[in-house]
């Protein structure tokens, strides 16, 4: 296990949460693009939809512990 200070560990959680928010926005934009192109039944769309749900679940877990979007 990595030896981190409490401050470093908190900063890592903050970075991870920020990265999840960026990934969520990127996936949403790509889903919108594919939807506009009428490609909702394609494999890429389905994979992105699953990724979106996974990312939303992770963000939700952060929010359960009081970490929210600002």
Secondary structure, DSSP 4 states (H G I P E B T S, - for coil): -----HHHHHHHHHHHHHHHHHHHHHHHHHHHHHHHTT-TTSHHHHHHHHHHHHHHHHHHHHHHTT----
